[in-house]
Amino acid sequence: MEEIRETPDGPALKFVHVDDVPAQEVVAQLHGARRVGVHLKFLEWTKDRMVAFTYYDPGLILERHAHSSDALIFIIEGDVSVGDHPCPAGTLIVLEKGAAFGPLVAGPKGCTFLECYGDDVRPVPVDKDAYFTLLADQGIARLPNPVWQAPPGAPVVEQGEADTWS
């Protein structure tokens, strides 16, 4: 449960426990008969920032992309490859606004990480055609984006029918 306390100088002091936040699938793929996805727990999402506790299922592949704000990603368990760079547990990825990274490939045990963004969390795809070719070469089908719910107080974000959130 989120707890918010007023401090003497006015700004809020918030406490959120990861176990109190439901996981939501936001990206889905089909690897043969196995559904693979990105699962987020939105710990904080305001007009100024977003913090998510995120899990990638084993073998998940996300496209090379950038983000519309600075981001910090800290790998907690498992591993992910970012392009040709292996990122095991304990790795901090600093992604400045507009810097492209990927493709991202989750390791055989998946990957759990904490990600923090500034005011605009939207990804910016770099090359959709290359991404879909990579998936096809691996025999992976990209499923439609699952419907997910932003937490109360989050800014309105267009989910749309397009494949934006991959």
Secondary structure as GFF3:
##gff-version 3
##sequence-region A 1 166
A	DSSP	beta_strand	3	6	.	.	.	ID=ss1
A	DSSP	beta_strand	12	15	.	.	.	ID=ss2
A	DSSP	three_ten_helix	18	20	.	.	.	ID=ss3
A	DSSP	beta_strand	24	31	.	.	.	ID=ss4
A	DSSP	beta_strand	34	45	.	.	.	ID=ss5
A	DSSP	beta_strand	50	56	.	.	.	ID=ss6
A	DSSP	beta_strand	61	62	.	.	.	ID=ss7
A	DSSP	beta_strand	65	67	.	.	.	ID=ss8
A	DSSP	beta_strand	71	82	.	.	.	ID=ss9
A	DSSP	beta_strand	85	88	.	.	.	ID=ss10
A	DSSP	beta_strand	92	95	.	.	.	ID=ss11
A	DSSP	beta_strand	104	117	.	.	.	ID=ss12
A	DSSP	beta_strand	123	125	.	.	.	ID=ss13
A	DSSP	alpha_helix	128	137	.	.	.	ID=ss14
A	DSSP	beta_strand	140	142	.	.	.	ID=ss15
###
